[in-house]
Every structure is written in structure tokens, then in C-alpha cells.
Amino acid sequence: MSPVASSYITASVAAVPTVNGSRYLQQLCKHWQHNLEVAFTPEHGTVVFPRDARGSNHPGDGLVTFDAGADALQVRIDATSDEQLEGLKGAVARHLDRFAFREAPLTFDWQTPAS
């Protein structure tokens, strides 16, 4: 079941510098589609992380959105708690660095999105 946008209380965005954004987006989404709700194209992807993933008990599901550009992979995380947000930031960075091992460690300059 997809999370409801109104249930999110916190978010973070990062523009990850890479010319391989589409490749990494697709690799991440294919990796996570085995056990998570995932939808993706070469340019855009979404991954829903259940509220109870890995034994956690967050207020709701988290949502990670990827958008591949020519020189960066845009990442947005919408979460239902600060703890969930921090956990998803770590999971995204670790997995992305694993797929981008030739470029790793990639730069994640997490920012609070404009309202």
C-alpha cells in the first residue's frame, strides 16, 4: 500500500553528482523491487519503505524518490519521523555507494526541501 503524502512530517533532498544517475537509479530500484514496493523508468523511480521494515515501528511508510539528470541523481526522502528519515538517508547512501563503487564515496549534501 502506498503511503499517504499527508502523513509525512519531514523530508530531505540531495543532488548526488554523477553522470551515471539513470544507471544507479535502475540498479537500486531493481535491487529493492524484490522485497519493497517499487516503480521506475530510466529517469524516475519511487521506493516505498514499510513502516515496520527491519523490525522498526514508524508512524507510517517512508518514500524515496529518484530523478536522474545529466550530471546528478536527485534524491528525495519523505518520512513520518526524524528517526525514519535518518535511517533512510543511511540506507540510500550505503546502497548507492555500493552500486557506484567506481565513483564512491558519492557526495550527499542533504537539505531540507523548500516548502
N, C-alpha and C positions, 0 to 999 in steps of 0.2 A: 504494500500500500504506500503510495507516495505521501510525503509529508505535506502538511498544510502550511503555506507561506506565513500565515499569521501567527503560527506557533513559534517562529524564530525570534529569539531575543538578542542575538549577537551574530556578527558576521565579520569576515576578514577577506581581503583580496590581495593578490600578489601577481605581478607581471614577472614571470620567470624568463630571463634572457636565454633564448635558444633558437636556432634556425630549424630545429627538429621537433617543434611543438606538435605537429599533426601526428608524427610517428609515435611520440611518447603518449599523447592522448589516447591513441588507439591501443597501444600496448597496455596502458593502465586499465582502460575500460575492458579489454578482453580478459585481463587477469582477474579483475573484480567481478566480471559477469558470472563467474562460476558459483558465487555464493551471495551476491548482492543484486539489487535491482539497478540495472544499467541500461542506458540508451545512448547511442553515439553515432556520429558521422565522422569523416576525416577532419572536420573543422570544429565540431561541438560535441560535448559529452556531459552526461549527468550520472552521478552515482549516489544512491540513497544508502546511508549507513543506519541500520536499525537502532532504535533507542537502547536495545538490550545487547548490542554487539559486544562480543568478548566478555560477557558477564556484567556489563555496565547496566545502569538503570537511570538513563537520562529522561527528562520530561517528554521528549519526542525524538523522531528521526532527524538525522543530520543530512544535509545535501551538499555535495561538492559538484561544482560546475566548471568545466574546462572549455576554453575557446582558444584555438590555435591561430596565431598570426604569423606573418613572415619572419619576425625576429623575436617573438616571445610567445610563451604559453600563459594565457590569463587563467588564473585560478580563483574561484570564489567559494568560500565555505560559509554556509548558513547553519547555525546551530541553535539548540534550545537551552544551552548552558555554557558558561565560560569553560568549564572542565571539558565538555564535549568539543568545543572549538579548539582548545589546545591539543587535545588528543588527535583530532582530525588533521590539524596542521602537521603534527609529527608524522602521522601515517602517510599523508600525501608526500611530504618531503622525503621520507625514507624510501618509499616505493618509487618515486620519480628519480631519485638519485640512483637507485638500483638499475632502472632501465636506461638511464643516461650515464652509465658508468664511464664512458669516454670523456664526458664533459663534467662529471661530478667532482666536487660538490657544486650543485647549482645554487644560484642566489635566490633566496626567498625573502623579499622585503615586504613582510605582511603589514597591511594598512587597514584601518577601519574605513569601509566604503562611505562615500558621500550619501547623505540621506536622500 
